[in-house]
Amino acid sequence: MKKRIVFITDCTDTAYNELRGVILDNIKNEEIIIEPVVSVIPFSIINGNFALRLMAEAYPEGTVFSIILNPSKERPARLIGKTKKKGIYFMGANTGVFTWFFRDFGIEELYELNDPGFFPFGGKYVHAPTVAQIAMGKPLNKLGHLFDIEKVVKLDISEGTIVHIDNFGLIKFVGELTGLNEGDKLNVDVNGKTLKVVYAKRMMGRETGEWVIYPGSSFGLPELGKVRENGAKELNAKIGDIITFKKI
């Protein structure tokens, strides 16, 4: 089975091509496929959590995820390992970006990469070569030493937190839409603004410009959007903002 490498990163300019080039130079194996970059909001561990969890759902067993996303002042440990569910391999800094992923997929193996020291653009000089070795089947215990699971940083993503905004301005957030029926009206608060919103199962079936809250496409997360318009831009909504709602 072909092995796939997926970069989840905010390094989405020429830096991504550098990462990809390093992998290609190291693997020299056409059985390994490097997927298109999964772009996240710069420095956003919340958005990184969502993106990793979403991609883990989508990609097949044995995929190798490289998460290059580090806003930390101090140098965190670089973690490598494998999940219990689907046998997914991973590498990334211990910043809290693995919280959602580890909770739902479990940990079968967990190591701290043997520290080669500081490099400017560690993603290129440390992460990418290591990910290539993982994809080629090098045992994880040859690349690092055991890491205490209790030391894994956990991120608290509270109810209502915006975790992703797509290019249409549709807003995904943490929560549950229970007890609602088609056409119910709600007050939705975000960024100090109160919106009059309707609940619908099919958002695009509503009128253009109407605010709608609806069951989204990503493992049950609700979404808020303005039909055929960019609602997030209008609200100046950002990852990490909180949404609350109440049926009228």
N, C-alpha and C positions, 0 to 999 in steps of 0.2 A: 504494500500500500504506500502511495506517495505521501511523504511527510510535508506538512505545510507550516510555514513560518508567518506569523502575523505580528506586525509592529503596531502597538497602541501608543501614540505619542503626540506631543505638541511640537515636535521637530518636523514640520511638514513643508519646509521650503527645500532648498538644495540639500539640507542636512539629511532628509530622508533618502535621497539618491546616494549619499555617502554611505548610509547604513546598509542600503541594499547592495551597493557595490562591494562593501567589505564581506557581506555574506556570500555573494557570488564568487569572490576571490578565494574564499575559504572552503566552500563546499565542493566545487567542481563536480557536481553530481546532479544530473538532470532530473532525478527522482525527487528532488526537494524543490518545492514551489514557494516563492515569496509572494504573498498576497499584497494587494494594494493597501496603502497605509490607512489605518483607522485613526482619524484625526480627532483630537480632544482639545477643549478650550485650554489655552496656555495656563500652566501652573494649577489647574483645577483637579484636585484629588477626587472631588465628588463626581465630576464628569468622567474621570478615569475609571472610577468604580463602576459606573453605569456601563461604559463602553466595554470593559473587560467582561462583565457579567453577561451582557448582550451577545458578545462575540462567542463566549464559551457555550452559550445556548445554541448558536448557529453552526459552529465549526465541528468537524468530525473528531472522533477519538484520535489521540496521539498528536494533535496540533500543538505547535510550540508558540507560546505567546511571549513577546518581549515588550514589557511596559517601560517606556523611557519617558518619565514624567516626574520631575523632582524640584519642588519649590523650597526644599528644606535648607535652612542656614547651615546646619551641621551635616556632615556626611553620614547618611544612614547605611545600615548593612545592605548588601546586595543579596537578595534571596533567589534561590533556584529550587525547583522541586517538581512534584507531580501530584495530581489530584486523584482522589479515590474514584470519583465519578468521571467516566469517559477517558481517564488516563491522560489528562491534558498536562503538558509541560509548561513551565512558566519561569520567567526571570524578571526581576524588577526590584526597585529600592523599597525598603521597609518604611513606607510613608503612610500606610493606611489604605493604599489603593487596592489591596487584596481583600478587604473586609467582606464585601458582598459575595465575591467569587469563592472565598474559602468557606463561608457560611453554607453556601448551597452545593458546593462540589466536594468539600472535605479535602484533607491533606493526607496523602499516602507517604510522600517523602518531602523533607524540608531541610535545606542546607544553606549556610552562608557561604557565598563564593569566597575562595581564598583571595585576600585583598592584595591587588598588585600595586596599590598606592593611588595617588591622585593623578588623573589625566584630564586636561581640558577636553570637553566633549567625550566623557566616559562612555556614552552610548556607542560611539564609533570605535573607540580603542579597547573597551572592556566588554560591554554588553554584546555587541554584534559578533565578535569572534567566539564568545562563549556560547551564544545561541546557535551558531553554526556547528559547534562541537556537540551540543545537545541534540540537534537535528540529525547529526550523523551517528548518533547512538552511543556517545561516550557516557559511561556510568556517571551519575550525578555525584557519587561519593568520591570520584576522582577529581572533581572540580571544586569541591568545597568541604566544609565540615558541618556536622550536625548543628542545627539551630533550634533553640528552645521555643516551642510553639507559644509559650506564655509571653514571649518577648515580641510577638508579632503585633505591630501597632494596629489598633482598631479605630475606625472612624464611626462616629455616631451620626447617622443620617436620620434626622427626625421627621415625623409626620409632616407632610406638606412641602418638603424640600424639593425645589426644582433640580432635577438631575441631568436634564438634556433639553436643548432647544434645537429643532432641526431647521433646515434652510427655508422652510415655508413659514417659520415663526410659530410652529406648534410646540407646546410646552408640556413635557413629561414631568410628572412629579410623584412623590411617594404618597400613597394613600389608598383608600378603598371607596368605591362608589356602590354603596349598599342602600337598599330601601328606596331606590329611585325608579321612576317610570318614565317612559317616553313622553317628552313635552313638559316635564316638571320644570318649574322656574327656581333659580337659586341666586343668592347673593354670593359673589366670589370676591374675596379681598386679596390683592397683591400689590406690593409697592405703594401702600397707602391709598390705593384706588379701589372703589367698590364697583363691580361690574354686575349688570343684570344678564344672567346667563341661562340658557336652556339646556336640559339634559337630552341627549339623543344617542342612539347606538351608531347611527351613520352620520357623521359630522357633515360630509359633503352633500347630504340631502337637504340641508337647511339653506336659508337664503344668504346670498353674498353679503358679507359685513356683519353677520350675526355672530355673537359670542356663544360658543358651545362647549360644554364639558361632556366627555364621552369615554368609554372604555377603549384604551389604546392598544397598540399592537405589540407592546413589549412586556411579556410576562405579567399581565394584569395591571400594569401601572395606568392610572387615569391620565387623561390629557386635556388641556385647555387650549382652545384656538379660536381664531376669527375666520369665518368661512371665506376662502379664496383671497384673504388678505393677511399681511404679516402682523399678527397680534402681539407677538413678543417685542417687536420693534416699537410698536405704539406704546407699550407699557414700560419700555426700557427694562424688561425682565432679564435677570441674569441667573446663571447657575448658583445655587445656594440660597436664593430668595425663597420665602415661604408663602404658600398659597393656603388659604382657609376658605371654606365654603359652607353655606347653610341653606337648606331648602326653605323657600318662602311659603 
